[in-house]
Structure formats: structure tokens, C-alpha cells
Amino acid sequence: LAATSISFHYLPLQANRTVPRVLFKMSTTRFVGDSLRFAIIGGRGQGVFAVRRSDRQTGELVLSSPVVGPATLEVELEMSEFSRKVLLGKHIFKVTAFVSQYEF
């Protein structure tokens, strides 16, 4: 099934941020199905990011490990909508984080 939407997001970050830290939220204003699934489906920076659900309609991308900069990290997220376990649609979020070499 092709993605219903694809969005690109660019985030500047300081080096060695305290963790865990929420970087990005995914949600839907028009909830069609009966459940949503949030997942990391690719990118560079495995082990640095995690996805968690913050409520019924919202997932969060979380920085789970401090990062020494300078660095460029990429993560691809998917939010899938289901109705009775049938996939209705999916939304892809591509997030690029530019980590500064500075901690301030």
C-alpha cells in the first residue's frame, strides 16, 4: 500500500542533550480506523531514537541516547491506520536531525 502522505522535517539539536527527550510528535486529526501503529522503519542513527505512544492518536519520536556532534541523523517513521486489523492508510515522516558540536 502506497503512503497516504509523506512529510519531511529538519531539527537542529545541541550535542549531548539530556535523554530521554521528545523531538517530534505524530498524530492525526481525522482518525478513521480503530487503531494506529507507530514504528521506526529506517534511517541512520539506530539505537539513538525510539518511538512511543503518548495517547490514543499521538506517537512521539524520542531521543533515547545522547549524541556527540557534529552529526547528521536520519530516521524514517511510519504511522499506520487500521480498522479491524485491515490497513486503511499509512503516513511516512522523514526526520533529519543536525547535531551541533556544541553543548550550548
NORTA-V646177 format. One record per residue. N is the residue number from 0. RES is the residue in three letters. PHI is phi in degrees with one decimal (999 if undefined). BURIAL is 1 if it has 24 or more other C-alpha atoms within 12 Angstrom, else 0. D_FIRST is the distance of its C-alpha to the first C-alpha in Angstrom with 1 decimal. Layout:
# NORTA-V646177
N:RES:PHI:BURIAL:D_FIRST  N:RES:PHI:BURIAL:D_FIRST
This chain:
# NORTA-V646177
0:LEU:999:0:0.0  1:ALA:-70.0:0:3.8  2:ALA:-65.9:0:6.5  3:THR:-71.8:0:8.7  4:SER:-151.4:0:11.6  5:ILE:-131.2:0:13.2  6:SER:-130.8:0:16.9  7:PHE:-116.9:0:19.7  8:HIS:-135.9:0:22.7  9:TYR:-121.6:0:26.0  10:LEU:-124.9:0:28.4  11:PRO:-87.0:0:32.1  12:LEU:-132.5:1:33.5  13:GLN:-80.3:1:37.0  14:ALA:-68.3:1:37.7  15:ASN:54.4:1:38.2  16:ARG:-62.6:1:36.8  17:THR:-67.8:0:37.6  18:VAL:-127.0:0:34.8  19:PRO:-73.9:0:32.8  20:ARG:-138.9:1:31.8  21:VAL:-74.2:1:28.9  22:LEU:-103.3:1:27.6  23:PHE:-156.6:1:24.6  24:LYS:-117.9:1:23.2  25:MET:-118.7:1:19.7  26:SER:-156.1:1:19.6  27:THR:-126.8:1:18.5  28:THR:-87.2:0:21.1  29:ARG:-115.1:0:19.3  30:PHE:-88.9:0:18.3  31:VAL:-84.8:0:16.5  32:GLY:-85.5:0:15.8  33:ASP:-107.4:0:18.3  34:SER:-157.6:1:17.2  35:LEU:-121.4:1:15.7  36:ARG:-125.1:1:15.0  37:PHE:-116.2:1:16.1  38:ALA:-153.9:1:16.0  39:ILE:-87.4:1:17.1  40:ILE:-115.1:1:14.8  41:GLY:170.4:0:17.2  42:GLY:119.0:0:20.2  43:ARG:-104.7:0:23.9  44:GLY:120.5:1:26.0  45:GLN:-60.1:0:25.0  46:GLY:87.6:0:27.5  47:VAL:-94.2:1:28.3  48:PHE:-114.4:1:25.4  49:ALA:-141.7:1:24.2  50:VAL:-119.0:1:22.0  51:ARG:-139.7:1:23.5  52:ARG:-91.5:0:23.1  53:SER:-101.8:0:26.0  54:ASP:-159.4:0:25.5  55:ARG:-59.6:0:23.1  56:GLN:-115.0:1:21.1  57:THR:-131.8:1:21.8  58:GLY:-117.4:1:21.0  59:GLU:-125.9:1:23.3  60:LEU:-89.1:1:23.3  61:VAL:-117.9:1:26.7  62:LEU:-77.7:1:28.9  63:SER:-103.9:0:30.2  64:SER:-137.8:0:32.7  65:PRO:-64.8:0:35.1  66:VAL:-121.6:1:34.5  67:VAL:-87.0:0:37.3  68:GLY:-99.9:0:37.0  69:PRO:-77.1:0:36.7  70:ALA:-157.8:0:33.1  71:THR:-122.7:1:29.6  72:LEU:-115.2:1:26.8  73:GLU:-129.3:1:23.1  74:VAL:-143.4:1:20.4  75:GLU:-115.0:1:16.6  76:LEU:-114.0:1:15.5  77:GLU:-130.6:1:12.5  78:MET:-116.6:1:12.9  79:SER:-110.2:1:10.6  80:GLU:-103.6:1:11.8  81:PHE:-124.1:0:12.5  82:SER:-131.4:0:14.8  83:ARG:51.9:0:16.8  84:LYS:68.8:0:14.4  85:VAL:-103.0:0:11.4  86:LEU:-69.4:0:8.4  87:LEU:-94.1:0:8.9  88:GLY:-178.2:1:7.4  89:LYS:-139.5:1:7.9  90:HIS:-123.3:1:10.7  91:ILE:-107.5:1:12.0  92:PHE:-119.8:1:15.8  93:LYS:-107.7:1:17.7  94:VAL:-116.6:1:21.3  95:THR:-115.0:1:24.3  96:ALA:-111.5:1:27.6  97:PHE:-99.6:1:30.8  98:VAL:-96.5:1:33.5  99:SER:-70.3:0:37.1  100:GLN:-79.9:0:39.9  101:TYR:-102.9:0:41.8  102:GLU:-94.9:0:41.9  103:PHE:-121.5:0:43.1
